[in-house]
């Protein structure tokens, strides 16, 4: 398998977590879509130009982070079970995965986009509204984590793969330190071996990156 991704992309980090949790053997294809030549080459594989993308063992191309992780969980027996065998628990995992992608990760990107602009061009009202929505979602997460070790029960899942890449940006942009359960979750997440690998690669990529370039979604 080959994984086309970028270490600073949250959706790429989400899939990398799934790869490491499943102990998958894969060839890493770091792809920087800000580079015109790399974007042109990648568009031949995925005309929509979205990362991450998995080239499966049979040569087929699989986009979308959640679908890639479900594919890994279905075809690789080793490592963590990322979709619980219980149907109700699996439904909760998928629900939180969609909430995190749509109502956290994408919303964080909106704030990051605004903050990359000159102050006179920012829409402060829109940013305030996005922050308020994010605080409501994180309050719901905190309540959920009062009753479970990971996001859905005691096992690490697809939902956690989605949430971990959002934590540090969220704690940087939002006042979340009063959410005790979320803070506990954040600390245990930092000690997860799979996340340590993802975070280390992201830190190295960030150190090599040039400030002021276009943000990576």
N, C-alpha and C positions, 0 to 999 in steps of 0.2 A: 504494500500500500504506500501511496505517496500523499502527503498532506501539504497543500499549498496554504500558507498562512503568513501572518505578520505578528511578531511577539508583542507589539503594543496594541493590537486589536483585541478588545474584550471578547468578541465572539471567537476569535482564534484561540485566546487563552482558555475559553470554555471548552473547546474541543481538545486542546492539549491536555487539560485536566482529565477528560474522558480517556484519552490515549494512555496516559500514565496510570490512571486507576485500573484500566483493563490490562496493563502490562503489554500493550500492543507493540509489535515490531512495525515500524514505518520509516519511510524516507522523508526527512523534513525538507520542504521546498519553501524557504523564506522568500516572500514576494512583497515587494514594495510598490504599491499601485501609484505612488506619487512619481515614480520614475516612468517617463513615457514609453521607453522601450519594454520595460517589464509589463506595463499595463497592456501594451499592444500584444505581446506574446501571450499574456494570460487571457486576454479576451477571446483568443482562439479556443481556449478550453471552456471558458464561461463567458459568453457574450455580455452578460449583465455586469461582469467585472466585480463580483462580490467574493470576499474571503469570509470564512475558509472554504476550501474545496478538497474533497477526498477523491483520489483516483483509487478505486477498489482493485482487488487482486485480479478481477476479470477484465479490467480496463475501463469499466464504466465510471462515470463521474457523478459524485454525490455532493450537492451543495447543502447549505443550511445547517447550522450548528446542532440544533436539536435532533434533526434527522440523522446526521452523522453519528451522534452519540448513541442513538437507538440502534443504528446499524451495527456499531461496535459491540453493543451489549448483546445483540442477537447472535453475532457470528464469532465472538471471542469468549470462550468459557472461563478463562483465567481472570484473576483480579476481582474487583468489586462488582457487585450486581447493581447496576445503575438504574434499572427499572425494577421495582419490587415485583415478586411473583403474585402478590395479592392484587386483585383487580382494582379495589377501592384505593389502596395505597398508590398504585401506579397512576391512577387518575389524579390524585392529589399532587403527585410529583409533576405530572404534565401541566396541571393548573398553575402551580408555583413557577414552573419554568416559563410559561407564557407571561405571567404577571411580571416576572423579573426582567425578561427581555423587553417587553413592551412598556412597562410602567416604571422601570428603574434604569436599565442600561440605555435605552433610547432617550430617556428624559435627561439622564446625566450628560449625554452627548450634546443635547440642546444647550445646556448651561455651559459646557466646555466651548462650544462654538461661539456663544455670546461673549465669553470671557476672553476669547482670542481676538476679539475686535477692539478697536480703539474705544475708549469710554464714551465718546460722544455718539457712537453708532450703536451702542447697546440698547436693547429694549428691557429696561429695568423692571417694568410691570410684568412682562412675560416671564422673566426670570423668577420673579417673586412667586408667580402663580405656579410655575413648574416646581419650585422648591417646596411649596405648600403641599402639592400633590405627592411629591416624594416623601415628605414627612409622614403623610397619612399611610402610605404603603409600608414604610419602615416600622411604623407603630403596629401595623398588622403583623409584620414579620416578627417583631419582638413578642407579641402575644403568642404567636405560633411556637416560638422557640422556648416559651415557658414550659412547654409540655413535651419537648423532644430534644434529643442530643444534637442531631443534625436537623435539617429543615423538615424532613418527613420521617419521623421515627429515629431509630438508632443507627440506621445504615446510611452511608454516604451515597448520594443519588444524583441523577441528572439535574435536579433542582439546585443542589449544592454546586455543581459545575457551573451553573448559570450565575449563582449569587457571588461566589468568591471573587471573581474579577471586578465586581462592582464595589466591593467593600471599601478599599482604600480611597478611591475617588469620592465615594459617598461621605466618608468620615472627614475628608478634606473640605468638601463643599457644603456640608450640612451639620447642624448641631445635633449629634446623635449620641453623645456620651451619657445622656440620662437613660438610655435604653439598655438596661442592665443585661438582659438576655442576649441582645444583639452584640454587646461588647464581649460577653463570654464567648459567643460563637466566633467572633472575629479573632479572639486570642487563640482558640483551638484550631481555627482554620490556618493560622500562620504556622502551626506546627505540623500540618499535614504534609507528608513527603511529596505528594504530587504537586501541591501548591508551591512548595519551596523551589521545585524545579522550574515551574512556570514563572514565578516571581524573579528568580535569578536571571533567566533569559531576558525577561522584560527590562530588568535593571541594566543589563549589558547593552541592550538595544537603545534604551533611553540615553545612556551615556554617550553613545555614538551618534545620536540623532542631533540635528541642527535645530536650534530654537527658532520659532517663528514659521515653521513649515506648516502645511495643511494638516489638520487633525486627522487621525485614523479612527474610523467608527468601529 
